[in-house]
Amino acid sequence: MRHLGAQCRYAWDKIKRLLEKHGATVENIDKVVTYLTDIRDFSEAGKCQTEAFAGATQPAGTVVAVTALVWPGMLIEVDVTASARK
């Protein structure tokens, strides 16, 4: 059973918590790289990211299709670069 949506929401929740820990939000993200094991999930991953940004302007981004990720069953990995702007 595939759970890309749940994995994507979990990844963005972790990212948001880490940003908050450092006094930042998604608005501090400069770039997003999303790794997908199935490029057919592109649309669903995009919807999930749009929800995560909740109306904030999204930064530059790249989507990369890969054959596998580190853990079996892992469908998506999200890598962000953020900066502390005042």
PDB file of N, CA, C and O in Angstrom:
ATOM      1  N   MET A   1       0.841  -1.186   0.000  1.00  0.00           N
ATOM      2  CA  MET A   1       0.000   0.000   0.000  1.00  0.00           C
ATOM      3  C   MET A   1       0.886   1.250   0.000  1.00  0.00           C
ATOM      4  O   MET A   1       1.855   1.343   0.754  1.00  0.00           O
ATOM      5  N   ARG A   2       0.538   2.187  -0.844  1.00  0.00           N
ATOM      6  CA  ARG A   2       1.335   3.405  -0.992  1.00  0.00           C
ATOM      7  C   ARG A   2       0.768   4.496  -0.084  1.00  0.00           C
ATOM      8  O   ARG A   2      -0.447   4.653   0.033  1.00  0.00           O
ATOM      9  N   HIS A   3       1.654   5.235   0.548  1.00  0.00           N
ATOM     10  CA  HIS A   3       1.234   6.307   1.451  1.00  0.00           C
ATOM     11  C   HIS A   3       2.040   7.570   1.192  1.00  0.00           C
ATOM     12  O   HIS A   3       2.546   8.188   2.129  1.00  0.00           O
ATOM     13  N   LEU A   4       2.161   7.957  -0.067  1.00  0.00           N
ATOM     14  CA  LEU A   4       2.967   9.128  -0.373  1.00  0.00           C
ATOM     15  C   LEU A   4       2.449  10.359   0.363  1.00  0.00           C
ATOM     16  O   LEU A   4       3.241  11.113   0.928  1.00  0.00           O
ATOM     17  N   GLY A   5       1.144  10.577   0.367  1.00  0.00           N
ATOM     18  CA  GLY A   5       0.583  11.756   1.021  1.00  0.00           C
ATOM     19  C   GLY A   5       0.972  11.826   2.488  1.00  0.00           C
ATOM     20  O   GLY A   5       1.384  12.881   2.971  1.00  0.00           O
ATOM     21  N   ALA A   6       0.845  10.720   3.196  1.00  0.00           N
ATOM     22  CA  ALA A   6       1.199  10.682   4.615  1.00  0.00           C
ATOM     23  C   ALA A   6       2.696  10.922   4.812  1.00  0.00           C
ATOM     24  O   ALA A   6       3.095  11.646   5.725  1.00  0.00           O
ATOM     25  N   GLN A   7       3.525  10.317   3.960  1.00  0.00           N
ATOM     26  CA  GLN A   7       4.965  10.522   4.077  1.00  0.00           C
ATOM     27  C   GLN A   7       5.331  11.976   3.782  1.00  0.00           C
ATOM     28  O   GLN A   7       6.203  12.545   4.441  1.00  0.00           O
ATOM     29  N   CYS A   8       4.677  12.567   2.811  1.00  0.00           N
ATOM     30  CA  CYS A   8       4.962  13.952   2.456  1.00  0.00           C
ATOM     31  C   CYS A   8       4.564  14.895   3.596  1.00  0.00           C
ATOM     32  O   CYS A   8       5.330  15.784   3.968  1.00  0.00           O
ATOM     33  N   ARG A   9       3.373  14.697   4.140  1.00  0.00           N
ATOM     34  CA  ARG A   9       2.930  15.550   5.261  1.00  0.00           C
ATOM     35  C   ARG A   9       3.861  15.396   6.464  1.00  0.00           C
ATOM     36  O   ARG A   9       4.168  16.375   7.145  1.00  0.00           O
ATOM     37  N   TYR A  10       4.310  14.165   6.723  1.00  0.00           N
ATOM     38  CA  TYR A  10       5.241  13.919   7.825  1.00  0.00           C
ATOM     39  C   TYR A  10       6.557  14.667   7.598  1.00  0.00           C
ATOM     40  O   TYR A  10       7.094  15.287   8.516  1.00  0.00           O
ATOM     41  N   ALA A  11       7.069  14.600   6.365  1.00  0.00           N
ATOM     42  CA  ALA A  11       8.325  15.290   6.050  1.00  0.00           C
ATOM     43  C   ALA A  11       8.176  16.793   6.271  1.00  0.00           C
ATOM     44  O   ALA A  11       9.038  17.417   6.891  1.00  0.00           O
ATOM     45  N   TRP A  12       7.084  17.379   5.768  1.00  0.00           N
ATOM     46  CA  TRP A  12       6.880  18.823   5.934  1.00  0.00           C
ATOM     47  C   TRP A  12       6.636  19.207   7.386  1.00  0.00           C
ATOM     48  O   TRP A  12       7.026  20.294   7.813  1.00  0.00           O
ATOM     49  N   ASP A  13       6.001  18.334   8.144  1.00  0.00           N
ATOM     50  CA  ASP A  13       5.822  18.601   9.571  1.00  0.00           C
ATOM     51  C   ASP A  13       7.178  18.661  10.272  1.00  0.00           C
ATOM     52  O   ASP A  13       7.418  19.547  11.092  1.00  0.00           O
ATOM     53  N   LYS A  14       8.056  17.727   9.950  1.00  0.00           N
ATOM     54  CA  LYS A  14       9.405  17.725  10.534  1.00  0.00           C
ATOM     55  C   LYS A  14      10.172  18.986  10.145  1.00  0.00           C
ATOM     56  O   LYS A  14      10.841  19.601  10.977  1.00  0.00           O
ATOM     57  N   ILE A  15      10.068  19.359   8.881  1.00  0.00           N
ATOM     58  CA  ILE A  15      10.759  20.562   8.402  1.00  0.00           C
ATOM     59  C   ILE A  15      10.257  21.789   9.145  1.00  0.00           C
ATOM     60  O   ILE A  15      11.055  22.608   9.600  1.00  0.00           O
ATOM     61  N   LYS A  16       8.945  21.924   9.272  1.00  0.00           N
ATOM     62  CA  LYS A  16       8.366  23.085   9.960  1.00  0.00           C
ATOM     63  C   LYS A  16       8.784  23.142  11.428  1.00  0.00           C
ATOM     64  O   LYS A  16       9.075  24.216  11.954  1.00  0.00           O
ATOM     65  N   ARG A  17       8.813  21.978  12.090  1.00  0.00           N
ATOM     66  CA  ARG A  17       9.232  21.951  13.498  1.00  0.00           C
ATOM     67  C   ARG A  17      10.692  22.361  13.649  1.00  0.00           C
ATOM     68  O   ARG A  17      11.039  23.084  14.584  1.00  0.00           O
ATOM     69  N   LEU A  18      11.540  21.912  12.748  1.00  0.00           N
ATOM     70  CA  LEU A  18      12.954  22.284  12.802  1.00  0.00           C
ATOM     71  C   LEU A  18      13.131  23.780  12.540  1.00  0.00           C
ATOM     72  O   LEU A  18      13.901  24.452  13.227  1.00  0.00           O
ATOM     73  N   LEU A  19      12.420  24.289  11.551  1.00  0.00           N
ATOM     74  CA  LEU A  19      12.488  25.728  11.277  1.00  0.00           C
ATOM     75  C   LEU A  19      12.042  26.527  12.499  1.00  0.00           C
ATOM     76  O   LEU A  19      12.697  27.492  12.895  1.00  0.00           O
ATOM     77  N   GLU A  20      10.926  26.118  13.091  1.00  0.00           N
ATOM     78  CA  GLU A  20      10.394  26.824  14.260  1.00  0.00           C
ATOM     79  C   GLU A  20      11.407  26.819  15.409  1.00  0.00           C
ATOM     80  O   GLU A  20      11.565  27.814  16.117  1.00  0.00           O
ATOM     81  N   LYS A  21      12.077  25.704  15.578  1.00  0.00           N
ATOM     82  CA  LYS A  21      13.099  25.590  16.635  1.00  0.00           C
ATOM     83  C   LYS A  21      14.176  26.662  16.476  1.00  0.00           C
ATOM     84  O   LYS A  21      14.793  27.083  17.454  1.00  0.00           O
ATOM     85  N   HIS A  22      14.395  27.097  15.239  1.00  0.00           N
ATOM     86  CA  HIS A  22      15.410  28.102  14.948  1.00  0.00           C
ATOM     87  C   HIS A  22      14.810  29.468  14.642  1.00  0.00           C
ATOM     88  O   HIS A  22      15.472  30.335  14.072  1.00  0.00           O
ATOM     89  N   GLY A  23      13.553  29.648  15.026  1.00  0.00           N
ATOM     90  CA  GLY A  23      12.909  30.944  14.852  1.00  0.00           C
ATOM     91  C   GLY A  23      12.570  31.277  13.408  1.00  0.00           C
ATOM     92  O   GLY A  23      12.507  32.449  13.038  1.00  0.00           O
ATOM     93  N   ALA A  24      12.352  30.259  12.596  1.00  0.00           N
ATOM     94  CA  ALA A  24      12.080  30.472  11.176  1.00  0.00           C
ATOM     95  C   ALA A  24      10.763  29.815  10.790  1.00  0.00           C
ATOM     96  O   ALA A  24      10.175  29.069  11.574  1.00  0.00           O
ATOM     97  N   THR A  25      10.309  30.096   9.584  1.00  0.00           N
ATOM     98  CA  THR A  25       9.101  29.497   9.022  1.00  0.00           C
ATOM     99  C   THR A  25       9.405  29.066   7.591  1.00  0.00           C
ATOM    100  O   THR A  25      10.535  29.193   7.119  1.00  0.00           O
ATOM    101  N   VAL A  26       8.392  28.561   6.913  1.00  0.00           N
ATOM    102  CA  VAL A  26       8.584  28.167   5.511  1.00  0.00           C
ATOM    103  C   VAL A  26       8.980  29.369   4.658  1.00  0.00           C
ATOM    104  O   VAL A  26       9.562  29.196   3.588  1.00  0.00           O
ATOM    105  N   GLU A  27       8.679  30.567   5.108  1.00  0.00           N
ATOM    106  CA  GLU A  27       9.067  31.766   4.359  1.00  0.00           C
ATOM    107  C   GLU A  27      10.586  31.975   4.344  1.00  0.00           C
ATOM    108  O   GLU A  27      11.094  32.765   3.548  1.00  0.00           O
ATOM    109  N   ASN A  28      11.302  31.277   5.213  1.00  0.00           N
ATOM    110  CA  ASN A  28      12.753  31.354   5.248  1.00  0.00           C
ATOM    111  C   ASN A  28      13.414  30.331   4.320  1.00  0.00           C
ATOM    112  O   ASN A  28      14.637  30.322   4.177  1.00  0.00           O
ATOM    113  N   ILE A  29      12.616  29.479   3.695  1.00  0.00           N
ATOM    114  CA  ILE A  29      13.161  28.463   2.801  1.00  0.00           C
ATOM    115  C   ILE A  29      13.552  29.112   1.476  1.00  0.00           C
ATOM    116  O   ILE A  29      12.758  29.819   0.856  1.00  0.00           O
ATOM    117  N   ASP A  30      14.785  28.858   1.056  1.00  0.00           N
ATOM    118  CA  ASP A  30      15.310  29.413  -0.190  1.00  0.00           C
ATOM    119  C   ASP A  30      15.186  28.446  -1.360  1.00  0.00           C
ATOM    120  O   ASP A  30      15.059  28.874  -2.508  1.00  0.00           O
ATOM    121  N   LYS A  31      15.224  27.135  -1.078  1.00  0.00           N
ATOM    122  CA  LYS A  31      15.179  26.136  -2.146  1.00  0.00           C
ATOM    123  C   LYS A  31      14.665  24.817  -1.596  1.00  0.00           C
ATOM    124  O   LYS A  31      14.936  24.462  -0.449  1.00  0.00           O
ATOM    125  N   VAL A  32      13.920  24.092  -2.426  1.00  0.00           N
ATOM    126  CA  VAL A  32      13.395  22.778  -2.060  1.00  0.00           C
ATOM    127  C   VAL A  32      13.812  21.776  -3.137  1.00  0.00           C
ATOM    128  O   VAL A  32      13.645  22.031  -4.330  1.00  0.00           O
ATOM    129  N   VAL A  33      14.351  20.647  -2.712  1.00  0.00           N
ATOM    130  CA  VAL A  33      14.613  19.541  -3.626  1.00  0.00           C
ATOM    131  C   VAL A  33      13.787  18.359  -3.122  1.00  0.00           C
ATOM    132  O   VAL A  33      13.928  17.926  -1.978  1.00  0.00           O
ATOM    133  N   THR A  34      12.930  17.849  -3.993  1.00  0.00           N
ATOM    134  CA  THR A  34      12.072  16.717  -3.641  1.00  0.00           C
ATOM    135  C   THR A  34      12.523  15.507  -4.444  1.00  0.00           C
ATOM    136  O   THR A  34      12.636  15.561  -5.669  1.00  0.00           O
ATOM    137  N   TYR A  35      12.778  14.418  -3.736  1.00  0.00           N
ATOM    138  CA  TYR A  35      13.183  13.162  -4.359  1.00  0.00           C
ATOM    139  C   TYR A  35      11.989  12.210  -4.320  1.00  0.00           C
ATOM    140  O   TYR A  35      11.424  11.968  -3.254  1.00  0.00           O
ATOM    141  N   LEU A  36      11.606  11.675  -5.471  1.00  0.00           N
ATOM    142  CA  LEU A  36      10.477  10.756  -5.570  1.00  0.00           C
ATOM    143  C   LEU A  36      10.935   9.433  -6.168  1.00  0.00           C
ATOM    144  O   LEU A  36      11.714   9.413  -7.121  1.00  0.00           O
ATOM    145  N   THR A  37      10.449   8.328  -5.607  1.00  0.00           N
ATOM    146  CA  THR A  37      10.773   7.028  -6.185  1.00  0.00           C
ATOM    147  C   THR A  37       9.861   6.696  -7.360  1.00  0.00           C
ATOM    148  O   THR A  37      10.136   5.762  -8.113  1.00  0.00           O
ATOM    149  N   ASP A  38       8.784   7.451  -7.520  1.00  0.00           N
ATOM    150  CA  ASP A  38       7.876   7.258  -8.657  1.00  0.00           C
ATOM    151  C   ASP A  38       7.433   8.628  -9.146  1.00  0.00           C
ATOM    152  O   ASP A  38       6.677   9.314  -8.458  1.00  0.00           O
ATOM    153  N   ILE A  39       7.886   9.030 -10.309  1.00  0.00           N
ATOM    154  CA  ILE A  39       7.606  10.365 -10.827  1.00  0.00           C
ATOM    155  C   ILE A  39       6.112  10.576 -11.042  1.00  0.00           C
ATOM    156  O   ILE A  39       5.662  11.717 -11.154  1.00  0.00           O
ATOM    157  N   ARG A  40       5.346   9.510 -11.101  1.00  0.00           N
ATOM    158  CA  ARG A  40       3.892   9.654 -11.219  1.00  0.00           C
ATOM    159  C   ARG A  40       3.282  10.303  -9.982  1.00  0.00           C
ATOM    160  O   ARG A  40       2.131  10.739 -10.014  1.00  0.00           O
ATOM    161  N   ASP A  41       4.044  10.371  -8.891  1.00  0.00           N
ATOM    162  CA  ASP A  41       3.588  11.020  -7.662  1.00  0.00           C
ATOM    163  C   ASP A  41       3.859  12.524  -7.660  1.00  0.00           C
ATOM    164  O   ASP A  41       3.595  13.204  -6.668  1.00  0.00           O
ATOM    165  N   PHE A  42       4.382  13.034  -8.760  1.00  0.00           N
ATOM    166  CA  PHE A  42       4.749  14.454  -8.857  1.00  0.00           C
ATOM    167  C   PHE A  42       3.590  15.374  -8.455  1.00  0.00           C
ATOM    168  O   PHE A  42       3.776  16.291  -7.654  1.00  0.00           O
ATOM    169  N   SER A  43       2.428  15.137  -8.994  1.00  0.00           N
ATOM    170  CA  SER A  43       1.267  16.002  -8.724  1.00  0.00           C
ATOM    171  C   SER A  43       0.882  15.959  -7.246  1.00  0.00           C
ATOM    172  O   SER A  43       0.647  17.003  -6.638  1.00  0.00           O
ATOM    173  N   GLU A  44       0.817  14.765  -6.667  1.00  0.00           N
ATOM    174  CA  GLU A  44       0.447  14.638  -5.256  1.00  0.00           C
ATOM    175  C   GLU A  44       1.485  15.303  -4.356  1.00  0.00           C
ATOM    176  O   GLU A  44       1.127  15.949  -3.371  1.00  0.00           O
ATOM    177  N   ALA A  45       2.757  15.150  -4.682  1.00  0.00           N
ATOM    178  CA  ALA A  45       3.818  15.791  -3.896  1.00  0.00           C
ATOM    179  C   ALA A  45       3.706  17.310  -4.003  1.00  0.00           C
ATOM    180  O   ALA A  45       3.916  18.025  -3.023  1.00  0.00           O
ATOM    181  N   GLY A  46       3.377  17.796  -5.191  1.00  0.00           N
ATOM    182  CA  GLY A  46       3.208  19.233  -5.379  1.00  0.00           C
ATOM    183  C   GLY A  46       2.052  19.785  -4.573  1.00  0.00           C
ATOM    184  O   GLY A  46       2.162  20.867  -3.996  1.00  0.00           O
ATOM    185  N   LYS A  47       0.945  19.061  -4.523  1.00  0.00           N
ATOM    186  CA  LYS A  47      -0.204  19.486  -3.715  1.00  0.00           C
ATOM    187  C   LYS A  47       0.168  19.524  -2.239  1.00  0.00           C
ATOM    188  O   LYS A  47      -0.209  20.446  -1.516  1.00  0.00           O
ATOM    189  N   CYS A  48       0.902  18.524  -1.808  1.00  0.00           N
ATOM    190  CA  CYS A  48       1.331  18.452  -0.410  1.00  0.00           C
ATOM    191  C   CYS A  48       2.233  19.641  -0.072  1.00  0.00           C
ATOM    192  O   CYS A  48       2.077  20.252   0.985  1.00  0.00           O
ATOM    193  N   GLN A  49       3.162  19.969  -0.947  1.00  0.00           N
ATOM    194  CA  GLN A  49       4.061  21.097  -0.709  1.00  0.00           C
ATOM    195  C   GLN A  49       3.275  22.403  -0.683  1.00  0.00           C
ATOM    196  O   GLN A  49       3.530  23.262   0.161  1.00  0.00           O
ATOM    197  N   THR A  50       2.335  22.555  -1.585  1.00  0.00           N
ATOM    198  CA  THR A  50       1.507  23.766  -1.615  1.00  0.00           C
ATOM    199  C   THR A  50       0.750  23.916  -0.298  1.00  0.00           C
ATOM    200  O   THR A  50       0.651  25.019   0.238  1.00  0.00           O
ATOM    201  N   GLU A  51       0.220  22.821   0.221  1.00  0.00           N
ATOM    202  CA  GLU A  51      -0.463  22.856   1.521  1.00  0.00           C
ATOM    203  C   GLU A  51       0.506  23.261   2.626  1.00  0.00           C
ATOM    204  O   GLU A  51       0.145  24.030   3.517  1.00  0.00           O
ATOM    205  N   ALA A  52       1.726  22.751   2.574  1.00  0.00           N
ATOM    206  CA  ALA A  52       2.721  23.062   3.602  1.00  0.00           C
ATOM    207  C   ALA A  52       3.049  24.554   3.617  1.00  0.00           C
ATOM    208  O   ALA A  52       3.289  25.125   4.681  1.00  0.00           O
ATOM    209  N   PHE A  53       3.059  25.179   2.458  1.00  0.00           N
ATOM    210  CA  PHE A  53       3.382  26.604   2.384  1.00  0.00           C
ATOM    211  C   PHE A  53       2.183  27.486   2.712  1.00  0.00           C
ATOM    212  O   PHE A  53       2.347  28.681   2.961  1.00  0.00           O
ATOM    213  N   ALA A  54       1.005  26.929   2.716  1.00  0.00           N
ATOM    214  CA  ALA A  54      -0.214  27.616   3.171  1.00  0.00           C
ATOM    215  C   ALA A  54      -0.319  29.062   2.682  1.00  0.00           C
ATOM    216  O   ALA A  54      -0.588  29.970   3.467  1.00  0.00           O
ATOM    217  N   GLY A  55      -0.109  29.264   1.409  1.00  0.00           N
ATOM    218  CA  GLY A  55      -0.255  30.600   0.843  1.00  0.00           C
ATOM    219  C   GLY A  55       1.018  31.411   0.775  1.00  0.00           C
ATOM    220  O   GLY A  55       1.056  32.426   0.079  1.00  0.00           O
ATOM    221  N   ALA A  56       2.067  30.999   1.476  1.00  0.00           N
ATOM    222  CA  ALA A  56       3.351  31.704   1.411  1.00  0.00           C
ATOM    223  C   ALA A  56       3.963  31.454   0.030  1.00  0.00           C
ATOM    224  O   ALA A  56       3.713  30.421  -0.592  1.00  0.00           O
ATOM    225  N   THR A  57       4.758  32.402  -0.435  1.00  0.00           N
ATOM    226  CA  THR A  57       5.427  32.253  -1.722  1.00  0.00           C
ATOM    227  C   THR A  57       6.401  31.083  -1.661  1.00  0.00           C
ATOM    228  O   THR A  57       7.217  30.989  -0.744  1.00  0.00           O
ATOM    229  N   GLN A  58       6.307  30.199  -2.640  1.00  0.00           N
ATOM    230  CA  GLN A  58       7.194  29.043  -2.674  1.00  0.00           C
ATOM    231  C   GLN A  58       8.502  29.409  -3.361  1.00  0.00           C
ATOM    232  O   GLN A  58       8.509  30.166  -4.332  1.00  0.00           O
ATOM    233  N   PRO A  59       9.605  28.871  -2.857  1.00  0.00           N
ATOM    234  CA  PRO A  59      10.918  29.165  -3.435  1.00  0.00           C
ATOM    235  C   PRO A  59      11.182  28.316  -4.674  1.00  0.00           C
ATOM    236  O   PRO A  59      10.340  27.522  -5.092  1.00  0.00           O
ATOM    237  N   ALA A  60      12.353  28.496  -5.244  1.00  0.00           N
ATOM    238  CA  ALA A  60      12.789  27.652  -6.354  1.00  0.00           C
ATOM    239  C   ALA A  60      12.800  26.198  -5.890  1.00  0.00           C
ATOM    240  O   ALA A  60      13.058  25.905  -4.723  1.00  0.00           O
ATOM    241  N   GLY A  61      12.521  25.317  -6.806  1.00  0.00           N
ATOM    242  CA  GLY A  61      12.489  23.916  -6.418  1.00  0.00           C
ATOM    243  C   GLY A  61      12.879  23.004  -7.557  1.00  0.00           C
ATOM    244  O   GLY A  61      12.809  23.371  -8.730  1.00  0.00           O
ATOM    245  N   THR A  62      13.293  21.807  -7.187  1.00  0.00           N
ATOM    246  CA  THR A  62      13.672  20.770  -8.134  1.00  0.00           C
ATOM    247  C   THR A  62      13.039  19.471  -7.678  1.00  0.00           C
ATOM    248  O   THR A  62      12.984  19.186  -6.482  1.00  0.00           O
ATOM    249  N   VAL A  63      12.561  18.682  -8.629  1.00  0.00           N
ATOM    250  CA  VAL A  63      12.071  17.342  -8.332  1.00  0.00           C
ATOM    251  C   VAL A  63      12.977  16.361  -9.059  1.00  0.00           C
ATOM    252  O   VAL A  63      13.251  16.513 -10.249  1.00  0.00           O
ATOM    253  N   VAL A  64      13.438  15.351  -8.325  1.00  0.00           N
ATOM    254  CA  VAL A  64      14.348  14.352  -8.879  1.00  0.00           C
ATOM    255  C   VAL A  64      13.720  12.974  -8.707  1.00  0.00           C
ATOM    256  O   VAL A  64      13.321  12.604  -7.603  1.00  0.00           O
ATOM    257  N   ALA A  65      13.634  12.221  -9.789  1.00  0.00           N
ATOM    258  CA  ALA A  65      13.164  10.844  -9.713  1.00  0.00           C
ATOM    259  C   ALA A  65      14.368   9.946  -9.412  1.00  0.00           C
ATOM    260  O   ALA A  65      15.398  10.024 -10.082  1.00  0.00           O
ATOM    261  N   VAL A  66      14.223   9.100  -8.401  1.00  0.00           N
ATOM    262  CA  VAL A  66      15.298   8.195  -7.990  1.00  0.00           C
ATOM    263  C   VAL A  66      14.767   6.759  -7.970  1.00  0.00           C
ATOM    264  O   VAL A  66      13.558   6.541  -7.887  1.00  0.00           O
ATOM    265  N   THR A  67      15.662   5.796  -8.046  1.00  0.00           N
ATOM    266  CA  THR A  67      15.218   4.402  -8.032  1.00  0.00           C
ATOM    267  C   THR A  67      14.869   3.915  -6.635  1.00  0.00           C
ATOM    268  O   THR A  67      14.039   3.018  -6.481  1.00  0.00           O
ATOM    269  N   ALA A  68      15.491   4.494  -5.616  1.00  0.00           N
ATOM    270  CA  ALA A  68      15.214   4.082  -4.244  1.00  0.00           C
ATOM    271  C   ALA A  68      15.708   5.156  -3.286  1.00  0.00           C
ATOM    272  O   ALA A  68      16.554   5.983  -3.626  1.00  0.00           O
ATOM    273  N   LEU A  69      15.152   5.117  -2.074  1.00  0.00           N
ATOM    274  CA  LEU A  69      15.633   5.972  -0.991  1.00  0.00           C
ATOM    275  C   LEU A  69      16.163   5.058   0.107  1.00  0.00           C
ATOM    276  O   LEU A  69      16.065   3.836  -0.006  1.00  0.00           O
ATOM    277  N   VAL A  70      16.713   5.624   1.150  1.00  0.00           N
ATOM    278  CA  VAL A  70      17.466   4.856   2.133  1.00  0.00           C
ATOM    279  C   VAL A  70      16.662   3.756   2.843  1.00  0.00           C
ATOM    280  O   VAL A  70      17.203   2.685   3.118  1.00  0.00           O
ATOM    281  N   TRP A  71      15.387   4.004   3.141  1.00  0.00           N
ATOM    282  CA  TRP A  71      14.576   3.016   3.859  1.00  0.00           C
ATOM    283  C   TRP A  71      13.600   2.346   2.906  1.00  0.00           C
ATOM    284  O   TRP A  71      12.985   3.026   2.084  1.00  0.00           O
ATOM    285  N   PRO A  72      13.442   1.024   2.994  1.00  0.00           N
ATOM    286  CA  PRO A  72      12.442   0.340   2.164  1.00  0.00           C
ATOM    287  C   PRO A  72      11.055   0.955   2.410  1.00  0.00           C
ATOM    288  O   PRO A  72      10.680   1.217   3.553  1.00  0.00           O
ATOM    289  N   GLY A  73      10.318   1.176   1.353  1.00  0.00           N
ATOM    290  CA  GLY A  73       8.983   1.757   1.493  1.00  0.00           C
ATOM    291  C   GLY A  73       8.963   3.273   1.502  1.00  0.00           C
ATOM    292  O   GLY A  73       7.895   3.884   1.454  1.00  0.00           O
ATOM    293  N   MET A  74      10.124   3.877   1.562  1.00  0.00           N
ATOM    294  CA  MET A  74      10.206   5.335   1.544  1.00  0.00           C
ATOM    295  C   MET A  74       9.956   5.806   0.114  1.00  0.00           C
ATOM    296  O   MET A  74      10.645   5.382  -0.814  1.00  0.00           O
ATOM    297  N   LEU A  75       8.963   6.686  -0.059  1.00  0.00           N
ATOM    298  CA  LEU A  75       8.556   7.136  -1.382  1.00  0.00           C
ATOM    299  C   LEU A  75       9.009   8.546  -1.710  1.00  0.00           C
ATOM    300  O   LEU A  75       9.101   8.912  -2.882  1.00  0.00           O
ATOM    301  N   ILE A  76       9.293   9.345  -0.684  1.00  0.00           N
ATOM    302  CA  ILE A  76       9.620  10.750  -0.886  1.00  0.00           C
ATOM    303  C   ILE A  76      10.633  11.211   0.148  1.00  0.00           C
ATOM    304  O   ILE A  76      10.611  10.777   1.300  1.00  0.00           O
ATOM    305  N   GLU A  77      11.510  12.087  -0.278  1.00  0.00           N
ATOM    306  CA  GLU A  77      12.425  12.772   0.632  1.00  0.00           C
ATOM    307  C   GLU A  77      12.421  14.236   0.215  1.00  0.00           C
ATOM    308  O   GLU A  77      12.489  14.554  -0.972  1.00  0.00           O
ATOM    309  N   VAL A  78      12.341  15.125   1.202  1.00  0.00           N
ATOM    310  CA  VAL A  78      12.311  16.560   0.928  1.00  0.00           C
ATOM    311  C   VAL A  78      13.529  17.188   1.587  1.00  0.00           C
ATOM    312  O   VAL A  78      13.749  17.035   2.789  1.00  0.00           O
ATOM    313  N   ASP A  79      14.314  17.893   0.790  1.00  0.00           N
ATOM    314  CA  ASP A  79      15.532  18.556   1.262  1.00  0.00           C
ATOM    315  C   ASP A  79      15.345  20.058   1.059  1.00  0.00           C
ATOM    316  O   ASP A  79      15.117  20.515  -0.060  1.00  0.00           O
ATOM    317  N   VAL A  80      15.442  20.815   2.139  1.00  0.00           N
ATOM    318  CA  VAL A  80      15.283  22.263   2.002  1.00  0.00           C
ATOM    319  C   VAL A  80      16.551  22.981   2.442  1.00  0.00           C
ATOM    320  O   VAL A  80      17.294  22.508   3.302  1.00  0.00           O
ATOM    321  N   THR A  81      16.772  24.127   1.831  1.00  0.00           N
ATOM    322  CA  THR A  81      17.827  25.053   2.239  1.00  0.00           C
ATOM    323  C   THR A  81      17.105  26.303   2.710  1.00  0.00           C
ATOM    324  O   THR A  81      16.293  26.874   1.981  1.00  0.00           O
ATOM    325  N   ALA A  82      17.403  26.725   3.929  1.00  0.00           N
ATOM    326  CA  ALA A  82      16.750  27.898   4.487  1.00  0.00           C
ATOM    327  C   ALA A  82      17.793  28.835   5.051  1.00  0.00           C
ATOM    328  O   ALA A  82      18.904  28.421   5.381  1.00  0.00           O
ATOM    329  N   SER A  83      17.428  30.101   5.159  1.00  0.00           N
ATOM    330  CA  SER A  83      18.332  31.079   5.753  1.00  0.00           C
ATOM    331  C   SER A  83      17.565  31.897   6.779  1.00  0.00           C
ATOM    332  O   SER A  83      16.356  32.099   6.661  1.00  0.00           O
ATOM    333  N   ALA A  84      18.278  32.351   7.764  1.00  0.00           N
ATOM    334  CA  ALA A  84      17.669  33.173   8.807  1.00  0.00           C
ATOM    335  C   ALA A  84      17.685  34.621   8.324  1.00  0.00           C
ATOM    336  O   ALA A  84      18.718  35.288   8.372  1.00  0.00           O
ATOM    337  N   ARG A  85      16.549  35.093   7.866  1.00  0.00           N
ATOM    338  CA  ARG A  85      16.418  36.475   7.406  1.00  0.00           C
ATOM    339  C   ARG A  85      15.674  37.268   8.458  1.00  0.00           C
ATOM    340  O   ARG A  85      14.787  36.745   9.134  1.00  0.00           O
ATOM    341  N   LYS A  86      16.035  38.524   8.594  1.00  0.00           N
ATOM    342  CA  LYS A  86      15.350  39.366   9.577  1.00  0.00           C
ATOM    343  C   LYS A  86      14.559  40.425   8.889  1.00  0.00           C
ATOM    344  O   LYS A  86      13.910  41.237   9.548  1.00  0.00           O
TER     345      LYS A  86
END
